[in-house]
Amino acid sequence: MLLANYHTHTQRCRHALGEDREYIEHAIRSGMKVLGFSDHCPWIFDDGYVSRVRMLPSQLDDYFSSLLALKQEYAKDITIYIGFESEYVPELMVAQDRLLADYPVDYMILGEHFTQREPFGPYTGMPVNDETAFVKYIDLVIEGMETGKYKYLAHPDLFNFVGDDAVYERHYRRLCEYLKSKDIPVEINLLGIVENRHYTSPRFLKIAQDVGNTAIIGIDAHTPDRMDNLAMHRTCISLAEQFGLPLVDYLPGLGIL
């Protein structure tokens, strides 16, 4: 049984389905004690670009008003936290901090889908054999985690390096060693596993095992039914057991209220 999930999206990002309430009710049905919402965080683009894969700045009021009301309504049944999944894009951070300053953000997780601001950088999940691009991904992730803004790294092996195995091993080992040094778990990403994506891969988990990482399961829910699909949850738990990765149930400071 999963006691908590901190990787939950909403329909505001335009590639998820379902009402906020449905995610909560499915999570309660599964036996969860903590549910963290972490929809794709908006950016302020000076050139007026409008992203198609994240909520708009104008939707922040609705996001918080809806979830704060539901947090109170379901307080006896489950603890709800409100946060975001966001990339680390150095030149946009000041504007993002200013945008979120007046909202009660409980936490953020880092999901480095792009290593440049949209729309100038390709999706990091596209297969590439360019070591320079791979190094940039690892470096940006570590730089982002060093800011202290993010509780953990979503789908850490999202960068889809398809080149030399030794290069894959060297750079992902560097990332795993960094995460271990900071006591940050690696995410076993349910969405990637059940949809047979390239992440979270056994190859990456073997590196994490060798390094001695802990792990956390992130449902990466884009539909409410993923919250209480216990067979999928067990698959992720079994992977952690297979690779000897101790599971983290609650993130520091984000347990049961």
LOZA-821595 format. One record per residue (C-alpha): x, y, z; residue in three letters. Coordinates in steps of 0.05 Angstrom, whole numbers, padded with zeros to 5 digits, always signed. Each point is the difference from the previous one (the first is absolute). Example, Ala and Ser with C-alpha at 12.3 -4.5 7.8 and 13.67 -1.06 7.14 Angstrom:
% LOZA-821595
+00246-00090+00156ALA/+00027+00069-00013SER/
END
This chain:
% LOZA-821595
+00000+00000+00000MET/+00024+00070-00016LEU/-00009+00046+00059LEU/+00014+00063-00039ALA/+00007+00027-00071ASN/+00030+00068-00014TYR/-00002-00002-00076HIS/-00071+00017-00022THR/-00024+00042-00058HIS/-00066+00034-00017THR/-00037+00015-00064GLN/+00028+00071+00002ARG/+00064-00024-00033CYS/-00041-00020-00062ARG/+00026-00071-00004HIS/-00034-00028+00063ALA/-00072-00018+00011LEU/-00049+00000+00059GLY/-00024+00046+00054GLU/+00042+00018+00061ASP/-00050-00035+00045ARG/+00006-00065-00039GLU/+00075-00005+00013TYR/-00012+00009+00074ILE/-00056-00051+00004GLU/+00039-00052-00038HIS/+00060+00012+00045ALA/-00043-00010+00062ILE/-00028-00064-00030ARG/+00071-00027-00009SER/+00016+00011+00074GLY/+00047+00059-00010MET/+00011+00046+00059LYS/+00033+00057-00038VAL/-00013+00028-00069LEU/+00043+00055-00031GLY/-00023+00037-00062PHE/+00058+00021-00044SER/-00027+00024-00066ASP/+00047+00028-00053HIS/+00020+00069+00025CYS/-00013+00061-00044PRO/+00055+00044-00026TRP/+00001+00073-00018ILE/+00025+00006-00072PHE/+00020+00071-00018ASP/-00013-00012-00074ASP/-00072-00022+00012GLY/+00011-00074-00016TYR/-00056-00044+00027VAL/+00020-00070+00021SER/-00045-00058-00019ARG/+00025-00047+00055VAL/-00011+00039+00065ARG/-00052+00043+00035MET/-00003+00074-00016LEU/+00017+00054+00050PRO/-00073+00021-00003SER/-00021-00069+00028GLN/+00039+00006+00065LEU/-00058+00031+00039ASP/-00046-00057-00021ASP/+00052-00053+00016TYR/+00010+00025+00071PHE/-00072+00018+00015SER/-00024-00068-00023SER/+00052-00041+00037LEU/-00002+00041+00064LEU/-00075-00010+00004ALA/+00008-00075-00013LEU/+00057-00004+00051LYS/-00047+00026+00053GLN/-00059-00043-00023GLU/+00040-00065+00002TYR/+00044+00017+00060ALA/-00027-00059+00041LYS/+00015-00049-00056ASP/+00067+00021-00031ILE/+00055+00052+00005THR/+00005+00043-00063ILE/+00060+00041-00021TYR/+00001+00050-00057ILE/+00062+00007-00042GLY/+00029-00003-00070PHE/+00044-00039-00046GLU/+00047+00047-00036SER/+00062+00002-00042GLU/+00061+00038+00023TYR/+00011+00055-00052VAL/+00050+00049+00030PRO/-00020+00062-00040GLU/-00074-00009+00017LEU/+00006-00014+00075MET/-00006+00071+00025VAL/-00065+00012-00038ALA/-00027-00068+00023GLN/+00016+00016+00073ASP/-00034+00067-00007ARG/-00061-00033-00031LEU/-00008-00050+00056LEU/+00019+00046+00058ALA/-00070+00013+00025ASP/-00025-00072-00005TYR/+00005-00052+00056PRO/+00046-00049-00037VAL/+00016-00060+00045ASP/+00054-00031-00043TYR/+00029-00009-00070MET/+00030-00058-00037ILE/+00049+00006-00057LEU/-00018-00030-00067GLY/+00051+00021-00052GLU/-00041-00011-00064HIS/+00041+00052-00037PHE/+00071+00027+00009THR/-00018+00065-00034GLN/-00062+00043+00008ARG/-00058-00018-00045GLU/-00004-00003-00059PRO/+00075+00001-00013PHE/+00021-00065+00031GLY/-00022-00071-00020PRO/-00036-00045+00049TYR/+00053-00037+00041THR/-00038-00066-00010GLY/+00018-00001-00074MET/+00054-00053-00016PRO/+00068+00033-00011VAL/+00072-00024+00000ASN/+00031+00069+00012ASP/+00042-00003+00064GLU/+00004+00075+00004THR/-00076+00006+00004ALA/+00001-00056+00052PHE/+00051+00036+00043VAL/-00041+00064-00005LYS/-00061-00037+00027TYR/+00038-00029+00059ILE/+00035+00066+00016ASP/-00066+00039-00003LEU/-00035-00050+00045VAL/+00055+00003+00052ILE/+00002+00076-00004GLU/-00075+00002+00009GLY/+00000-00047+00059MET/+00056+00042+00032GLU/-00048+00059+00004THR/-00039-00037+00054GLY/-00066+00015-00035LYS/-00018-00072-00017TYR/-00018-00058+00045LYS/+00022-00053-00049TYR/+00015-00013-00074LEU/-00058-00028-00041ALA/+00017-00055-00051HIS/+00075+00009+00009PRO/+00018-00041-00061ASP/-00047+00039-00046LEU/+00059+00020-00043PHE/-00002-00054-00053ASN/+00074-00011-00016PHE/+00006-00057-00051VAL/+00075+00004-00012GLY/+00058-00038+00032ASP/-00018-00040+00062ASP/+00062+00024+00037ALA/-00021+00073-00011VAL/-00071-00016+00026TYR/+00030-00034+00061GLU/+00050+00056+00015ARG/-00048+00058-00001HIS/-00060-00033+00033TYR/+00046-00026+00054ARG/+00023+00071+00012ARG/-00073+00021+00008LEU/-00016-00058+00047CYS/+00061+00015+00042GLU/-00021+00073+00006TYR/-00070-00019+00021LEU/+00026-00049+00051LYS/+00046+00053+00029SER/-00060+00045+00011LYS/-00045-00056+00026ASP/-00048+00011-00058ILE/-00036-00063-00025PRO/-00002-00020-00073VAL/-00071-00003-00028GLU/-00029-00065-00026ILE/-00049+00031-00049ASN/-00064-00039-00007LEU/-00022+00035-00064LEU/+00065-00019-00036GLY/-00002-00072+00023ILE/-00073-00017-00015VAL/+00003+00035-00068GLU/+00065-00035-00018ASN/+00038+00065-00008ARG/+00076+00002+00004HIS/-00004+00022+00073TYR/+00004-00023+00055THR/+00047-00053-00030SER/+00031-00061+00033PRO/+00067+00025-00026ARG/-00007+00064+00040PHE/-00026-00037+00062LEU/+00061-00045-00002LYS/+00045+00061+00004ILE/-00042+00026+00058ALA/+00007-00067+00034GLN/+00075+00000-00008ASP/+00004+00071+00027VAL/-00046-00016+00059GLY/-00057+00048-00014ASN/-00068+00001+00032THR/-00062+00005-00043ALA/-00069+00032-00001ILE/-00058-00021-00044ILE/-00031+00056-00040GLY/-00065-00017-00035ILE/+00007+00059-00048ASP/-00075-00003-00003ALA/-00034+00031-00060HIS/-00065-00038+00011THR/-00035-00013+00067PRO/-00003-00076-00010ASP/+00075-00005+00007ARG/-00007+00019+00073MET/-00033-00065+00021ASP/+00025-00049-00052ASN/+00032-00045+00052LEU/+00029-00048-00051ALA/+00041+00057-00030MET/+00021+00022+00070HIS/+00024-00070+00016ARG/+00041-00002-00064THR/+00038+00061+00022CYS/+00009-00027+00071ILE/+00026-00065-00029SER/+00052+00038-00042LEU/+00026+00035+00062ALA/+00005-00068+00035GLU/+00033-00032-00060GLN/+00056+00052+00000PHE/+00006+00005+00075GLY/-00022+00073+00003LEU/-00030+00019+00068PRO/-00065+00038-00012LEU/-00014+00068+00029VAL/-00073+00007+00020ASP/-00004+00073+00019TYR/+00044+00058-00021LEU/+00032+00041+00056PRO/-00049+00051+00025GLY/-00056-00028-00044LEU/-00029-00056+00042GLY/-00067-00009+00033ILE/-00027+00064+00031LEU/
END
